[in-house]
């Protein structure tokens, strides 16, 4: 969202062209860029999953089949790996934290933005579909984290992987 939408125009100039049509602007620009980067503060109850705009953006990426790269600070990343290493119980705990999406009760800084985004969601995809799309995206990410960690444990490096013809 930060690089896709003109934050100066939206926040400082309070332009009518700023946040009034963010839904369509965001989708068009995201489709043109073709990738999305998400920065989470932590894996346990990340702020990202409590904000309506970020949930909406994630749902747009899923809808458009845009690849999403998730980033965590080193300490949160270590904590996530440690939790995954505890086995089934740890994996279930991670899943529970990252898949309890509630777009209907997510917040926005501006109440009018919150109402507008939620109305848009209600009139298009619906809250359950958005929640499911974001949960699926988070599950895919966690699967990748687990896969990468497992490869490190068994000593496979990217340059050693040979694709079959």
NORFEN-V952157 format. One line per field, one symbol per residue. ss: DSSP state (A for helix, B for strand, O for the rest). psi: psi as a letter, one per 40 degrees, with the letter a starting at -180 (. if undefined). A space follows every 10 residues. Layout:
ss: ???
psi: ???
//
This chain:
ss: OOOOOOAAAA AAOOOOOOOO OAAAAAAAAA AAAOBBBBBB OOOOOOAAAA BAAAAAAAAA AAAOOOBBBB BBOAAAAAAA AAAAOOOAAA AAAAAAAAOO OOAAAOBOOO AAAAAAAAAA AAAOOOAAAA AAAAAAAAAA AAAAAAAAAA AAAAOOOAAA OOOOO
psi: ddddigdddd ddefideced fddddddddd dddeihhhhi didhfiddee hddddddddd dddefhhhhh iiiddddddd ddddeeaddd dddddddeeg hgddeiiidh dddddddddd ddecdidddd dddddddddd dddddddddd dddefhidee hhii.
//
